[in-house]
Amino acid sequence: MTTPREYRGRPVVPGYAEGEVVVVESISFYGDVNVDTGVLVDGRGIAGKILLARRSRGSTVGPYILYALRRKGKAPKAIILTSKSDPVLVAGAVIAGITLVDSVPEDILGFAADGDRIVVREDGGVIVSPSHHKT
């Protein structure tokens, strides 16, 4: 098994979360996620998982979708970005109470893969523990 790696980001909406990661290039909560099921357009579920993306694509409807996902129990536990958060995503994470860390080093995207375990700490620390399928 590969050794876990620790990264440091900026805790925009601080909180602790841990769970399985879903990795996407970018995320728009308006258009990329089914608000009733918490499933991405590609069929992967984000409910109760840690969402890792290079960037977000904002829509003013996004915060309401994140809030609706939270109310329905379909929201991610945390969102991690390698870029800076846009204000729309920040608003959504705040009203939905979802941990948000941004500015994480870009190489996390080459290390983390769907199914890996991630811990997000209040201080912006992100620990990636690769799944047993990696060599």
N, C-alpha and C positions, 0 to 999 in steps of 0.2 A: 504494500500500500504506500502511496505517495505521502510524504510528510505535509501536514497542514502549513498553509502560508498565512501570514498576517499582513494586512494592508491598513492604511490609515486614511480616512476621509474627513470631510467636514460634516459634523452632525447638525443638519439643518432643522430637523424635527427629532430631537434626541429621544432615544428609547432603546430598550433591549428587545431583541428578537432572535430566534433561532429556528432553523428549519431547512427544508429542501429548496434549492435554488432553481429558478427558471431563467434562462439567459436569452435575451433578445437584443437585436441591434438598437432599436429605438422603440419607444412606447407612446401611444396616444390613447388615453382612456376613452376618447370619443372616436369610435371606429375600429379599434383593435381588440376591444374586450366586450363580450356579451354581458350586460349588466345583470341579467337574471341568473346566469350560470357561473360567472367568473372564468369563462373559457376564452382564450385568445382565438383569433380568426384561424390560426393554424392548428387548433384543436387541443392545445396544452392548457391545463388549468393553472390559475394563479392563486386560487383561494387557499389561504393559510400557508402560502409559500413566500420565499424571499425573491423579489423580482430584481434582476440585475440587467442594466442596459447601459449602452454608451450615452444615450441622451433621451430626453423626452421631447415629444412634439405637442405643443400646447394647443388647446382649444378652450374657449371660455366655458364650455359645458363640462370639461374634464373634472373639475372639483366636485360637481354634483354627481357625476358617475362614480367617483371614488367614494363619496359619502353613501350613495345608494348601495355600492358593493359592500361597504362596511355594515350597513343596516341589515343586509340580507345574509351576512356571514360569508361573503364570497370575495372579500378583499385580501390582498397580500398582507403578510405580517410586516414587511418592510420593503422599501424601494432603495436600491443602491444605483448610483450613476457615476460614470467616470468623468462626465462633464459637470458644469455648474447647473443647478436646477433653475428652470424658468419659474417666474412668479406664479404662474397658473398652477403648476404642479405643487409648489410649496403651499399655496392656499388649499388645494385639495387634500394634501397630506395632513395639514393642520386640522381642518374641519372633520376629517375622517379618523384622526388620531393614529395615523400610520407613521412609523419611524421612517425617516428619510435621511440618507447619507449621500453626499455628492463629493465630487473631486477626488474620487478614489483612483489610484494609479491605473492607467490604461491596461497594463499587463494582466490585471485580474481577468480580463475578457479572454485571454489566451490560456489561462489556468483553470478557471471555473467552468464547469459543464453542468447541464441539466442533471439533477439528482444528487449533486454534491451537497454536503451539509455546510451551512453558513451560520455563523454567530455574528450578530451586530451588537456592538456595545454602545452604551450611552455616550462615550467619549469619541465616537466615530471610528473606533477600531472594528475591522471586519476580518474574521478568521474563516478561511475556506479549508474544509476537510474533504479531499477528493473521495468519491465513492470507491468501493472495493473493486469496481470494474476497471479502474485505471492501473497501468503498470508503471 
